């Protein structure tokens, strides 16, 4: 029987093997979770056939859009398509592969460059998406590309196909695709877009590299602080208490911290978790994002870096959108949603309102916060001379260099600050332990 079913040949096991059935069940469950053996969800539909008669039934598809496309290919005009009760759609069902697979920035850059190359070669959009679907290695991006191809078959524009996947393609990405479609210069726009994505990824990587060492030191320092308070201080405190010593202030503080940590650890842990969850939820609100980003811009070392990075992004995106033929008001609206800082985004909303009154761009910028005099003056010169695109590119180049210098200075400044902080913590614990030990030594010599 095992040979007839092919189990022995394919798996190398006999069906009579007592270990095969549990292994087979585990394999089936694993494939089910991973999505390998999962059936497509079913959708119930009502549609009109070619004679205008209403027909109904169910169909298997990955999404509502795909179900409508399949019905259209059969000559039906869908009037209602809905997921059947108990069925899970591909977007809402649990799929471990989708959870684990993430579209990395390198995958998106490569996807954009390949798309630009194929468009420049004159490949039709639908064929282009099919080629990218076959060549893309990232599972999630491959699935998104397939869904976009289906949308194009149903008559959607490329912009609308991109816009349906906000977790992969940012508002800036979609807006630039729309600008390229409108102006007929999509390959050039995609080339500029890939430059922006690659450049900003480099800046974020540099900042992450600069902060990696300080964060590691802070984590190690926190662990050492916890270990000393929990295990070391209590042992010395018992010795000092038995000797009836008058303890110095650092030792008293350490003993008090130990008592609080041991006696109320659950309150401290619960309070910390509540604070983290509360701040996380608050920062998801519009006002919370504004408060958080306003504080970040005022920090001593990170604040100037954030401002320079925002100015670089502002000038780069503004220049590209202007060169692509996007109107100024639409450009400001896009910048408001893609600048990456809620405090500066709110300034863009005010600037857009003043630009609508016919005041140009430089005058509203001069009255806004966070925009440096250099940015305002160069934009004013660009408006007067008619070379706004060139001025914006110069601003972007200048602040790209400024960001690089700021990251380098930040990494250089954080080193001494960490050394001073580390010396302070070590000195505090040294005083807390060795001052009473010194008194104990003097008592024993008497």
Secondary structure in CASP SS format (residue, H / E / C, confidence):
PFRMAT SS
TARGET T0000
AUTHOR 0000-0000-0000
METHOD secondary structure of the structure
MODEL  1
X C 1.00
X H 1.00
X H 1.00
X H 1.00
X H 1.00
X C 1.00
X H 1.00
X H 1.00
X H 1.00
X H 1.00
X H 1.00
X C 1.00
X C 1.00
X C 1.00
X C 1.00
X C 1.00
X C 1.00
X C 1.00
X C 1.00
X H 1.00
X H 1.00
X H 1.00
X H 1.00
X H 1.00
X H 1.00
X H 1.00
X H 1.00
X H 1.00
X H 1.00
X H 1.00
X H 1.00
X H 1.00
X H 1.00
X H 1.00
X C 1.00
X C 1.00
X C 1.00
X C 1.00
X C 1.00
X C 1.00
X C 1.00
X E 1.00
X E 1.00
X E 1.00
X E 1.00
X E 1.00
X E 1.00
X E 1.00
X C 1.00
X C 1.00
X C 1.00
X C 1.00
X C 1.00
X E 1.00
X E 1.00
X E 1.00
X E 1.00
X E 1.00
X E 1.00
X E 1.00
X C 1.00
X C 1.00
X C 1.00
X H 1.00
X H 1.00
X H 1.00
X H 1.00
X H 1.00
X H 1.00
X H 1.00
X H 1.00
X H 1.00
X H 1.00
X C 1.00
X C 1.00
X C 1.00
X E 1.00
X E 1.00
X E 1.00
X E 1.00
X E 1.00
X E 1.00
X E 1.00
X C 1.00
X C 1.00
X C 1.00
X C 1.00
X C 1.00
X C 1.00
X C 1.00
X C 1.00
X C 1.00
X C 1.00
X C 1.00
X C 1.00
X H 1.00
X H 1.00
X H 1.00
X H 1.00
X H 1.00
X C 1.00
X C 1.00
X C 1.00
X C 1.00
X H 1.00
X H 1.00
X H 1.00
X H 1.00
X H 1.00
X H 1.00
X H 1.00
X H 1.00
X H 1.00
X H 1.00
X H 1.00
X H 1.00
X H 1.00
X H 1.00
X H 1.00
X H 1.00
X C 1.00
X C 1.00
X C 1.00
X C 1.00
X H 1.00
X H 1.00
X H 1.00
X H 1.00
X H 1.00
X H 1.00
X H 1.00
X H 1.00
X H 1.00
X H 1.00
X H 1.00
X C 1.00
X C 1.00
X C 1.00
X H 1.00
X H 1.00
X H 1.00
X H 1.00
X H 1.00
X H 1.00
X H 1.00
X H 1.00
X H 1.00
X H 1.00
X H 1.00
X H 1.00
X H 1.00
X H 1.00
X H 1.00
X C 1.00
X C 1.00
X C 1.00
X C 1.00
X H 1.00
X H 1.00
X H 1.00
X H 1.00
X H 1.00
X H 1.00
X C 1.00
X C 1.00
X C 1.00
X C 1.00
X C 1.00
X C 1.00
X C 1.00
X H 1.00
X H 1.00
X H 1.00
X H 1.00
X H 1.00
X H 1.00
X H 1.00
X H 1.00
X H 1.00
X H 1.00
X H 1.00
X H 1.00
X H 1.00
X C 1.00
X C 1.00
X H 1.00
X H 1.00
X H 1.00
X H 1.00
X H 1.00
X H 1.00
X H 1.00
X H 1.00
X H 1.00
X H 1.00
X H 1.00
X H 1.00
X H 1.00
X H 1.00
X H 1.00
X H 1.00
X H 1.00
X H 1.00
X H 1.00
X H 1.00
X H 1.00
X H 1.00
X H 1.00
X H 1.00
X H 1.00
X H 1.00
X H 1.00
X H 1.00
X H 1.00
X H 1.00
X H 1.00
X H 1.00
X H 1.00
X H 1.00
X H 1.00
X H 1.00
X H 1.00
X H 1.00
X H 1.00
X H 1.00
X H 1.00
X H 1.00
X H 1.00
X H 1.00
X H 1.00
X H 1.00
X H 1.00
X H 1.00
X H 1.00
X H 1.00
X H 1.00
X H 1.00
X H 1.00
X H 1.00
X H 1.00
X H 1.00
X H 1.00
X C 1.00
X C 1.00
X C 1.00
X C 1.00
X C 1.00
X C 1.00
X H 1.00
X H 1.00
X H 1.00
X H 1.00
X H 1.00
X H 1.00
X H 1.00
X H 1.00
X H 1.00
X H 1.00
X H 1.00
X H 1.00
X H 1.00
X H 1.00
X H 1.00
X C 1.00
X H 1.00
X H 1.00
X H 1.00
X H 1.00
X H 1.00
X H 1.00
X H 1.00
X H 1.00
X H 1.00
X H 1.00
X H 1.00
X H 1.00
X H 1.00
X H 1.00
X H 1.00
X H 1.00
X H 1.00
X H 1.00
X H 1.00
X H 1.00
X C 1.00
X H 1.00
X H 1.00
X H 1.00
X H 1.00
X H 1.00
X H 1.00
X H 1.00
X H 1.00
X H 1.00
X H 1.00
X H 1.00
X H 1.00
X C 1.00
X C 1.00
X C 1.00
X C 1.00
X H 1.00
X H 1.00
X H 1.00
X H 1.00
X H 1.00
X H 1.00
X H 1.00
X H 1.00
X H 1.00
X H 1.00
X H 1.00
X H 1.00
X H 1.00
X H 1.00
X H 1.00
X H 1.00
X H 1.00
X H 1.00
X H 1.00
X H 1.00
X H 1.00
X H 1.00
X C 1.00
X C 1.00
X C 1.00
X C 1.00
X H 1.00
X H 1.00
X H 1.00
X H 1.00
X H 1.00
X H 1.00
X H 1.00
X H 1.00
X H 1.00
X H 1.00
X H 1.00
X C 1.00
X C 1.00
X C 1.00
X H 1.00
X H 1.00
X H 1.00
X H 1.00
X H 1.00
X H 1.00
X H 1.00
X H 1.00
X H 1.00
X H 1.00
X H 1.00
X H 1.00
X H 1.00
X H 1.00
X H 1.00
X C 1.00
X C 1.00
X C 1.00
X C 1.00
X C 1.00
X H 1.00
X H 1.00
X H 1.00
X H 1.00
X H 1.00
X C 1.00
X C 1.00
X C 1.00
X C 1.00
X C 1.00
X C 1.00
X H 1.00
X H 1.00
X H 1.00
X H 1.00
X H 1.00
X H 1.00
X H 1.00
X H 1.00
X H 1.00
X H 1.00
X H 1.00
X H 1.00
X H 1.00
X C 1.00
X C 1.00
X H 1.00
X H 1.00
X H 1.00
X H 1.00
X H 1.00
X H 1.00
X H 1.00
X H 1.00
X H 1.00
X H 1.00
X H 1.00
X H 1.00
X H 1.00
X H 1.00
X H 1.00
X H 1.00
X H 1.00
X H 1.00
X H 1.00
X H 1.00
X H 1.00
X H 1.00
X H 1.00
X H 1.00
X H 1.00
X H 1.00
X H 1.00
X H 1.00
X H 1.00
X H 1.00
X H 1.00
X H 1.00
X H 1.00
X H 1.00
X H 1.00
X H 1.00
X H 1.00
X H 1.00
X H 1.00
X H 1.00
X H 1.00
X H 1.00
X H 1.00
X H 1.00
X H 1.00
X H 1.00
X H 1.00
X H 1.00
X H 1.00
X H 1.00
X H 1.00
X H 1.00
X H 1.00
X H 1.00
X H 1.00
X H 1.00
X H 1.00
X H 1.00
X C 1.00
END
